[in-house]
Amino acid sequence: MFASPHLPAAMNCIEISQFGGPEVLRLVQRPLPVIKDHEVLIKLAAAGVNRPDLLQRAGHYPVPANASDLPGLELSGVIMAIGAGVGARDNKLGLKLGDAVVALSNGGGYAEYCAVPVGQVLPHPPQLSMIEAAALAETVFTVWYNVFMRCHLSQGESFLVHGAASGIGTTAIQLAKAQGARVFATASGGNATASGGKKLALCRKLGADMVIDRDSEDFVAICRHHTDNHGIDVVLDMVGGDYTLRNLEVLAMDGRLAQIAFLRGNQVAFDLNLLMRKRLTVTGSTLRPQSDLGKAKIAHSVYHHVWPMIAAGQLRPVIDRLMPLAAATAAHQALEAGEVAGKIVLVVDDALAKTQVNAQAKTLAPR
Ligand SMILES: NC(=O)c1ccc[n+]([C@@H]2O[C@H](COP(=O)([O-])OP(=O)(O)OC[C@H]3O[C@@H](n4cnc5c(N)ncnc54)[C@H](OP(=O)(O)O)[C@@H]3O)[C@@H](O)[C@H]2O)c1
């Protein structure tokens, strides 16, 4: 193993003391994670907060075997140690000690240090701050995998995303626009409350061609009308329940539906004839339980397709608010309350989070 000599024995982290509400999150000290042969140890600048963290905390998203029980699926930071088995085959990008990086972790991101398989670690895009970079991995991997690798959204097609002001939604709008798709976005208008208005305005600002208030408008009718009855080529849905039949109705011939969550329920009934008549494809996935190899394949595709979009200024994570690591409970409360547009980022190391990474000097001195 190659390691910086400046590693402490223990770290601050947030653990789930028992399954339950946001109050079960506790700031504790634990020993540093011991890295496996194919992993690197990252000192965190910041960590992104995602809805799956809330599900894990509530006991509805089991931790995969061998993954950290700590919450936290995405982060930015600096490599402080490299596992003995990390070689050219799995470290294709040649990452080394001191490199500023972005990582999709298997868990353990709400901590000062996190062990991550090297295939899930990507160089920090110099166009973004450490804070913005912390909010990239979980959302970008999920959207890229479902919308592009599985549903093959392409230039000129129409795309509908629900929950469009969420971390996932704001990423989906930007990636679909960058790909040349026509984007329809639904979000809660909050019955004209300030937070609802904020969500609809954000979707417009990010380039959505048509923004639909889910509280007062019918997305099927609007999408049909604005596509001359063609319908939508690809739908990305996290809502399920009563949205499912409407998603199938709004899809065009040969349309594709990617299901990534079911906030309104997972039990639905629909007429299979609809699938056959329109030659529809219904798919879905969960990211966290996938193998390290599967995630490395997504990382490879993300690096080659999405990193150039970041460089071209076509994707920038939307940060709703920054909170210190110790405020993880308040962060979960805010996300659960539906008041967040974009992402919450937990600042783990204030100084590191403020470090500017530029293209010429992507390596920071390990401290
Ligand atoms: N399958 C995977 O691999 C994977 C990976 C990451 C995330 N996810 C899922 O993707 C979703 C988004 O993740 P995130 O971290 O971006 O979450 P988030 O910021 O909390 O966003 C959730 C969004 O869901 C919408 N929503 C909530 N309740 C709703 C309801 N009853 N009806 C319609 N819309 C509702 C809200 O939109 P409005 O209130 O603005 O309409 C909100 O913006 C989550 O459900 C998460 O579990 C799945």
The ligand as an SDF file (V2000), in Angstrom:
LIG
                    3D

 48 52  0  0  0  0  0  0  0  0999 V2000
  -32.3830    3.8090   -8.6220 N   0  0  0  0  0  0  0  0  0  0  0  0
  -31.2670    4.4490   -8.3700 C   0  0  0  0  0  0  0  0  0  0  0  0
  -30.1710    3.9860   -8.6800 O   0  0  0  0  0  0  0  0  0  0  0  0
  -31.3400    5.7990   -7.7080 C   0  0  0  0  0  0  0  0  0  0  0  0
  -30.1620    6.5150   -7.4470 C   0  0  0  0  0  0  0  0  0  0  0  0
  -30.2790    7.7920   -6.8770 C   0  0  0  0  0  0  0  0  0  0  0  0
  -31.5310    8.2930   -6.5710 C   0  0  0  0  0  0  0  0  0  0  0  0
  -32.6440    7.5420   -6.8090 N   0  0  0  0  0  0  0  0  0  0  0  0
  -33.9810    8.0530   -6.4990 C   0  0  0  0  0  0  0  0  0  0  0  0
  -34.2220    9.1730   -7.3130 O   0  0  0  0  0  0  0  0  0  0  0  0
  -35.0570   10.0930   -6.6260 C   0  0  0  0  0  0  0  0  0  0  0  0
  -34.4060   11.4560   -6.6340 C   0  0  0  0  0  0  0  0  0  0  0  0
  -33.2560   11.4190   -5.8290 O   0  0  0  0  0  0  0  0  0  0  0  0
  -32.6700   12.7720   -5.2080 P   0  0  0  0  0  0  0  0  0  0  0  0
  -31.5770   12.4150   -4.3280 O   0  0  0  0  0  0  0  0  0  0  0  0
  -32.4540   13.7120   -6.3400 O   0  0  0  0  0  0  0  0  0  0  0  0
  -33.9530   13.1840   -4.3220 O   0  0  0  0  0  0  0  0  0  0  0  0
  -34.6200   14.5360   -3.9020 P   0  0  0  0  0  0  0  0  0  0  0  0
  -33.7360   15.6860   -4.2150 O   0  0  0  0  0  0  0  0  0  0  0  0
  -35.1230   14.3220   -2.5520 O   0  0  0  0  0  0  0  0  0  0  0  0
  -35.8730   14.5960   -4.9090 O   0  0  0  0  0  0  0  0  0  0  0  0
  -37.0430   13.8710   -4.8310 C   0  0  0  0  0  0  0  0  0  0  0  0
  -38.0590   14.5530   -5.7380 C   0  0  0  0  0  0  0  0  0  0  0  0
  -39.2260   13.7360   -5.7500 O   0  0  0  0  0  0  0  0  0  0  0  0
  -40.3540   14.5610   -5.9530 C   0  0  0  0  0  0  0  0  0  0  0  0
  -41.4650   14.0090   -5.1730 N   0  0  0  0  0  0  0  0  0  0  0  0
  -41.4680   13.7050   -3.8630 C   0  0  0  0  0  0  0  0  0  0  0  0
  -42.6540   13.1870   -3.5070 N   0  0  0  0  0  0  0  0  0  0  0  0
  -43.4150   13.1850   -4.6380 C   0  0  0  0  0  0  0  0  0  0  0  0
  -44.7550   12.7750   -4.9190 C   0  0  0  0  0  0  0  0  0  0  0  0
  -45.5300   12.2380   -3.9740 N   0  0  0  0  0  0  0  0  0  0  0  0
  -45.2200   12.9220   -6.1750 N   0  0  0  0  0  0  0  0  0  0  0  0
  -44.4370   13.4410   -7.1420 C   0  0  0  0  0  0  0  0  0  0  0  0
  -43.1640   13.8440   -6.9320 N   0  0  0  0  0  0  0  0  0  0  0  0
  -42.6640   13.7130   -5.6910 C   0  0  0  0  0  0  0  0  0  0  0  0
  -40.0020   15.9310   -5.4700 C   0  0  0  0  0  0  0  0  0  0  0  0
  -40.2840   16.7670   -6.5500 O   0  0  0  0  0  0  0  0  0  0  0  0
  -41.3290   18.0070   -6.5030 P   0  0  0  0  0  0  0  0  0  0  0  0
  -41.8850   18.0810   -5.1160 O   0  0  0  0  0  0  0  0  0  0  0  0
  -40.5280   19.1780   -6.8920 O   0  0  0  0  0  0  0  0  0  0  0  0
  -42.3570   17.6910   -7.5220 O   0  0  0  0  0  0  0  0  0  0  0  0
  -38.4890   15.9160   -5.2320 C   0  0  0  0  0  0  0  0  0  0  0  0
  -37.8090   16.9340   -5.9350 O   0  0  0  0  0  0  0  0  0  0  0  0
  -35.2620    9.5530   -5.2090 C   0  0  0  0  0  0  0  0  0  0  0  0
  -36.5180    8.9360   -5.1340 O   0  0  0  0  0  0  0  0  0  0  0  0
  -34.1290    8.5530   -5.0750 C   0  0  0  0  0  0  0  0  0  0  0  0
  -34.4400    7.5120   -4.1660 O   0  0  0  0  0  0  0  0  0  0  0  0
  -32.5700    6.3200   -7.3750 C   0  0  0  0  0  0  0  0  0  0  0  0
  1  2  1  0
  2  3  2  0
  2  4  1  0
  4  5  1  0
  4 48  2  0
  5  6  2  0
  6  7  1  0
  7  8  2  0
  8  9  1  0
  8 48  1  0
  9 10  1  0
  9 46  1  0
 10 11  1  0
 11 12  1  0
 11 44  1  0
 12 13  1  0
 13 14  1  0
 14 15  2  0
 14 16  1  0
 14 17  1  0
 17 18  1  0
 18 19  2  0
 18 20  1  0
 18 21  1  0
 21 22  1  0
 22 23  1  0
 23 24  1  0
 23 42  1  0
 24 25  1  0
 25 26  1  0
 25 36  1  0
 26 27  1  0
 26 35  1  0
 27 28  2  0
 28 29  1  0
 29 30  1  0
 29 35  2  0
 30 31  1  0
 30 32  2  0
 32 33  1  0
 33 34  2  0
 34 35  1  0
 36 37  1  0
 36 42  1  0
 37 38  1  0
 38 39  2  0
 38 40  1  0
 38 41  1  0
 42 43  1  0
 44 45  1  0
 44 46  1  0
 46 47  1  0
M  CHG  2   8   1  16  -1
M  END
$$$$
